[in-house]
């Protein structure tokens, strides 16, 4: 292994540790403020929506019917596992039928 690669790995490891440590420190301090707590509570849902929209925009057309059926299942059942299995199942169904 060359020195450049070793230095790069070391710097990335230090950066990763610094990000994780700062997250732990800031997380304990920021969670005390009500506005920050609301933002942190909403961030997981916002991340999921962002990932789904990015997949819909850049993915194949079969993602659209899968998203619509999954949204219906999510609204009707309020069950995350059922929603995920439904979306994967619709994509698998279209793919196995050669409709991708």
C-alpha positions as CSV (number, residue, x, y, z in Angstrom):
1,X,0.0,0.0,0.0
2,X,1.4,3.4,-1.0
3,X,1.8,6.2,1.5
4,X,-0.9,8.3,-0.3
5,X,-3.5,5.6,0.2
6,X,-2.5,5.1,3.8
7,X,-2.8,8.9,4.5
8,X,-6.2,9.0,2.7
9,X,-7.5,6.1,4.8
10,X,-6.2,7.7,8.0
11,X,-7.8,11.1,7.2
12,X,-11.1,9.5,6.3
13,X,-11.1,7.5,9.5
14,X,-10.4,10.7,11.5
15,X,-13.1,12.5,9.7
16,X,-15.6,9.7,10.3
17,X,-14.8,9.6,14.0
18,X,-15.0,13.5,14.2
19,X,-18.5,13.5,12.6
20,X,-19.8,10.7,14.9
21,X,-18.4,12.3,18.0
22,X,-19.7,15.8,17.1
23,X,-23.1,14.2,16.4
24,X,-23.2,12.6,19.8
25,X,-22.2,15.8,21.6
26,X,-24.5,18.0,19.7
27,X,-27.4,15.6,19.9
28,X,-27.4,15.7,23.7
29,X,-27.4,19.5,23.7
30,X,-29.8,20.3,20.8
31,X,-32.5,17.8,21.9
32,X,-33.3,20.1,24.8
33,X,-34.7,22.9,22.6
34,X,-38.3,22.3,21.6
35,X,-37.9,23.6,18.1
36,X,-34.9,21.5,17.4
37,X,-36.6,18.5,18.8
38,X,-39.5,19.0,16.4
39,X,-37.0,19.3,13.5
40,X,-35.2,16.1,14.5
41,X,-38.4,14.2,14.9
42,X,-39.4,15.2,11.3
43,X,-36.0,14.5,9.7
44,X,-36.5,10.8,9.4
45,X,-39.7,11.1,7.4
46,X,-38.2,13.9,5.3
47,X,-35.2,11.6,4.5
48,X,-37.5,8.8,3.4
49,X,-39.5,11.1,1.1
50,X,-36.3,12.5,-0.4
51,X,-35.0,9.0,-1.2
52,X,-38.3,7.8,-2.7
53,X,-38.7,10.9,-4.9
54,X,-35.1,10.6,-6.1
55,X,-35.7,6.9,-7.0
56,X,-38.9,7.8,-8.8
57,X,-37.3,10.5,-10.8
58,X,-34.2,8.5,-11.8
59,X,-35.5,5.0,-11.7
60,X,-37.5,2.9,-14.2
61,X,-41.2,3.4,-14.8
62,X,-42.2,0.4,-12.7
63,X,-41.3,2.4,-9.6
64,X,-44.3,4.7,-10.2
65,X,-47.0,2.0,-9.8
66,X,-45.1,0.5,-6.9
67,X,-45.1,3.9,-5.2
68,X,-48.8,4.4,-5.8
69,X,-49.7,1.0,-4.4
70,X,-47.3,1.3,-1.5
71,X,-48.8,4.7,-0.6
72,X,-52.3,3.2,-0.6
73,X,-51.1,0.3,1.7
74,X,-49.3,2.8,4.0
75,X,-52.5,4.9,4.3
76,X,-54.8,2.0,4.9
77,X,-52.6,-0.2,7.2
78,X,-50.2,2.3,8.8
79,X,-47.7,-0.6,8.7
80,X,-44.2,0.1,7.5
81,X,-43.3,-3.6,6.8
82,X,-46.4,-4.1,4.8
83,X,-45.7,-1.0,2.8
84,X,-42.2,-2.0,2.0
85,X,-43.1,-5.6,1.1
86,X,-45.8,-4.3,-1.2
87,X,-43.5,-1.9,-3.0
88,X,-40.9,-4.5,-3.5
89,X,-43.5,-7.0,-4.6
90,X,-45.0,-4.8,-7.2
91,X,-41.5,-4.1,-8.7
92,X,-40.7,-7.8,-8.6
93,X,-44.0,-8.6,-10.3
94,X,-43.5,-6.2,-13.1
95,X,-39.9,-7.3,-13.5
96,X,-40.7,-11.0,-13.6
97,X,-43.3,-10.3,-16.2
98,X,-40.6,-8.6,-18.3
99,X,-42.3,-5.2,-18.1
100,X,-39.3,-3.2,-17.0
